[in-house]
Amino acid sequence: MNKIQDLELNICGTTVSVYDAHPLSPPVHTLILLHGRKSSRDLWLETMREMQSVGHRTVAVNLPSGGSAKLRNKEAFMNALLAALYVTDKPVVVSVSFSSNYVLPLLESDSLRGWVGVSPTTPPLLSVPTLLIYGELDVKARPLCEGILRSKSGNGNATCVMVRGVGKVDHDPVLDHGMWTKELKQFLMDL
């Protein structure tokens, strides 16, 4: 297995730290991993190693904090990030909670192969295959995901998975690593 590179990139005038892990052979998919408000790119290290071992390139991004005026255009930020990383195929983006706001413009522009929302707080556009994972105790994401499952239209692209006994912190579902990686691997195989 290749090592995980620690990089700093200038994206839209902001220094952004990323971990970048390439598999030994050409990647099956490229995954862009975005953390939630209460975590950092370090949240994804175990996931990166696991996904790299099954042939996926993974990039964990330390998102800028503070709502800088430079980042009001999240689509421009994400497109610049993908260009700086030389991502030429449509990636799968994994986002936790508020970082889903970085994904929505890409969903609208048909720039993604898939989206994995962990404890999503924004109703998703289900234009691409979507995996939504949320904790049983999550008072924001649970109703959103349950509403998608109940809706009669627009949920053909979505799979929702509830992780029992967690959800007080947005990234809790990712910490149940066995279940998390099983669901993520299955989703990627189905793409």
N, C-alpha and C positions, 0 to 999 in steps of 0.2 A: 504494500500500500504506500502511496506517495504521502509525503508529509503535508501538513496544513500550512499554507503560507499566510503570514501576517503582513498585510499591505495597508498603506495609507494612500488614498486617492483624493484629488481635488475635484469635487463634483459641485458645479454651479457656485463656485467661490467658497465652498465649505470643505474642510478636511474631514474625510470619512474613513474610518478604520474598518477593514474587512478581513475576514478569514476566507481563504480560497482553497478548496480541496479538489484536486483533479484525480479521477480514477486512472489506473494504469493503461486502460484501453480507451478508445473514443467513448465519450459519455452517452448513456442512454437518454438521460434528461439532464438539464441544468436546473438546479433548485436555488432560488434566491430566498434566504431566510431572514425575516424581519422580526425583531423582538418587540415586546410590549413596553409600556411606559415604565414599569418597575424592574426592568431587566436590561441585559446587554447582549451583544453577540455571543458571549460566553454561554448563554443558555443553550446554544445549538451545538456545542462541541461534540457531545456524544452522538447526536443525530447525524452530524457531518461524517463522523468516522463510520457509522453504520451504513449510511447511504453511499459513501465513497466505496465501501467494500462490495457493494452490489452494482457498481458501475455508473453511479451518478456523480456529476460535478455538483458541488455544493458551495454556496457563498453565503456567509453570515455577515450581515451588515450592522454596524453600529450607527443607528439613525441619529441625526443631529437632534439636539433637544432645544427647547426654548422658543419654537415657533418663529424662527428667523424670517424676515421679509423675503429673503432669498429663496425660501422654500415654500412660498405660497403656491407655486406651480409644481405640484408633486409629480405630474406627468413628465415635465421637463427634467426634474431631478431623477426620476426612475430611468428615463430614456438615456440621460447622460451617464448614469451609473452602469447601465447595461452596455453602453458603448465603451466606457472605460475598461470594463471587464472583458471586452471582446466576445460578448454573448451574441451569437449570430442566429441561433435558433430561438423559437418561442420558448421562454422558460416557464417553469412552474413556480409560482410565488407562494410561500408560506408566511402568513402574517398572524401576529398575536394582537388581539384587541384593537387599540387605536391605530396600529400600523396598517390596518386594512384601508385606511384613508389613502395610503400610498398606492394601493392596488386598484382601487376603483377606476381611476382614469385609464389604466392599462386594460381593464376589462371592457371599458367603453370603446377603446380603439382596436380591439381584437389583436392585442399584442402578446397574449398569454396562451400557453398550451393547457394550463390548468391552474386552479387556485385552491389552496388549503387555508381555511380560516380557523384559527384557534381562538375560541371565545370571541367571536366577531361581535362588534357593537353597531355596525352599520348594515342595513339590509343589503344583501349582495345582489348584483346583477348576475343571473345564472346563465350567461352566454357561453361559458366554457365548463368543462367538467369541474365540479366543485366538491370538496370534502370539507364539511364543517364539523369541528370537534369542540365540545363544550363540557363543562363540569356540571354535575347534578345540582350543585349549590349556587351556580352562576345565575344571578337574578336578572342580568341583562341579556346574555347570549342564549340562555335556555328558552325563553319565550320566542325569541327571534327564530331559532332553529325549529322549534316545535310548530311555529306558524308556517314555515316553509314546508314542513312535512304534511301539514293539514291542507295546504293550498291545492287546488285542483289543477292549476296550470303553472307552468314555469319551473317545476321542480324535477324534471326529467334528468337534468344534468347534476343534481345535488344528492349527496349522501350525507346524512347527519349521524354522528356518533356521540353518545353521552358517556362520560366517564363517571362512574358512581363514586360518591363520597368526596369529590373534590370540587373546586370552583370558587373558593373564597379569594383566590389570587388568579389573575387572568391566565397566567402560563401554567397553572396546575396540571391541565391535561397532558402537557408535554413531559412533565416529571414522572408520569407513569410510563416509563420508557418502553417496557415490553409491549403494552397495548398501543402506545403511540407509534412505534416503529412498525408494528404489524399492520396497523391501519394505513400508514403512509406508504409502505411497500406495496400493499394491495392496490391502493389508489393509483400509484405509478405504473404498476403492471397492467392495469385496466386502460391506461391512456392509449 
